[in-house]
Amino acid sequence: MTNALIYLIVMIAVAAVVFLLAALVFGRGEELAPLPPGASPTRLPSDEITAADVRELKFQQVFRGYKMTEVDWALQRLATEVETLRARVAELERLETSEHGS
């Protein structure tokens, strides 16, 4: 009985020391202050999205992957940009055919 009690006390002491060392070495794992609720590290320019902007796009990771609201927002912005570019191309093609047709 005494041996079991000593073993239990030693194991608790070892676990406490390991926990304290890990807490000191690793801390909370954050170098920057956490983002406020609803904030996002996802960034895209307000207009003229380039291929480099899309390649550099980062999403906040959550337990099961990426934060869905950020991905939806980025996809919506990209879809709007594609629509705008396609409308410009269609307008330029229409102007080009009307100039050559005159």
LUMBA-294944 format. One line per field, with one value per residue (C-alpha): residue number from 1; residue in one letter; x, y, z. Coordinates in nm, 3 decimals, padded with zeros to 5 digits. Example, Ala and Ser with C-alpha at 12.3 -4.5 7.8 and 13.67 -1.06 7.14 Angstrom:
! residues 2
kekol = (1/2)
kolvo = (A/S)
px = (01.230/01.367)
py = (-00.450/-00.106)
pz = (00.780/00.714)
This chain:
! residues 102
kekol = (1/2/3/4/5/6/7/8/9/10/11/12/13/14/15/16/17/18/19/20/21/22/23/24/25/26/27/28/29/30/31/32/33/34/35/36/37/38/39/40/41/42/43/44/45/46/47/48/49/50/51/52/53/54/55/56/57/58/59/60/61/62/63/64/65/66/67/68/69/70/71/72/73/74/75/76/77/78/79/80/81/82/83/84/85/86/87/88/89/90/91/92/93/94/95/96/97/98/99/100/101/102)
kolvo = (M/T/N/A/L/I/Y/L/I/V/M/I/A/V/A/A/V/V/F/L/L/A/A/L/V/F/G/R/G/E/E/L/A/P/L/P/P/G/A/S/P/T/R/L/P/S/D/E/I/T/A/A/D/V/R/E/L/K/F/Q/Q/V/F/R/G/Y/K/M/T/E/V/D/W/A/L/Q/R/L/A/T/E/V/E/T/L/R/A/R/V/A/E/L/E/R/L/E/T/S/E/H/G/S)
px = (00.000/00.278/00.459/00.146/00.096/00.459/00.433/00.117/00.276/00.590/00.378/00.174/00.495/00.652/00.333/00.326/00.691/00.640/00.329/00.509/00.810/00.584/00.388/00.709/00.864/00.559/00.336/00.002/00.157/00.074/00.311/00.043/-00.273/-00.572/-00.802/-01.124/-01.439/-01.556/-01.219/-01.038/-00.677/-00.810/-00.715/-00.802/-00.771/-01.094/-01.053/-00.824/-00.751/-00.436/-00.322/-00.061/-00.339/-00.518/-00.199/-00.120/-00.474/-00.474/-00.767/-00.791/-00.782/-01.038/-01.099/-01.234/-01.042/-01.089/-01.337/-01.632/-01.735/-01.389/-01.382/-01.733/-01.632/-01.320/-01.508/-01.776/-01.510/-01.338/-01.669/-01.748/-01.405/-01.446/-01.789/-01.643/-01.354/-01.581/-01.813/-01.511/-01.394/-01.742/-01.767/-01.424/-01.506/-01.835/-01.655/-01.391/-01.645/-01.845/-01.527/-01.430/-01.785/-01.810)
py = (00.000/00.242/00.165/00.241/00.572/00.675/00.571/00.784/01.088/01.057/01.027/01.338/01.531/01.423/01.518/01.859/01.926/01.820/02.041/02.343/02.297/02.264/02.575/02.775/02.655/02.669/02.925/02.973/02.927/03.284/03.563/03.814/03.904/03.698/03.854/04.007/03.801/03.838/03.971/03.793/03.773/03.717/04.008/04.096/04.434/04.629/04.617/04.476/04.138/03.988/03.627/03.704/03.824/03.494/03.292/03.480/03.440/03.278/03.161/03.122/02.755/02.623/02.280/02.118/02.306/02.666/02.919/02.887/03.253/03.365/03.117/03.222/03.590/03.533/03.329/03.598/03.867/03.656/03.584/03.956/04.032/03.763/03.902/04.254/04.138/03.938/04.237/04.453/04.196/04.170/04.549/04.579/04.303/04.475/04.808/04.640/04.472/04.796/04.988/04.733/04.712/05.088)
pz = (00.000/00.088/-00.237/-00.440/-00.260/-00.312/-00.680/-00.718/-00.554/-00.770/-01.087/-00.996/-00.923/-01.254/-01.445/-01.275/-01.362/-01.725/-01.749/-01.604/-01.834/-02.137/-02.034/-01.995/-02.320/-02.547/-02.376/-02.546/-02.890/-02.998/-03.081/-03.175/-02.990/-03.103/-03.360/-03.229/-03.295/-03.654/-03.776/-04.055/-04.173/-04.526/-04.751/-05.111/-05.282/-05.328/-05.707/-05.978/-05.823/-05.971/-05.993/-05.727/-05.493/-05.534/-05.485/-05.161/-05.025/-04.679/-04.470/-04.096/-04.003/-03.763/-03.612/-03.928/-04.200/-04.308/-04.176/-04.412/-04.397/-04.513/-04.802/-04.907/-04.892/-05.103/-05.360/-05.385/-05.440/-05.705/-05.879/-05.888/-06.033/-06.301/-06.394/-06.420/-06.637/-06.865/-06.905/-07.001/-07.252/-07.405/-07.430/-07.591/-07.838/-07.922/-07.976/-08.189/-08.414/-08.449/-08.546/-08.806/-08.935/-09.003)
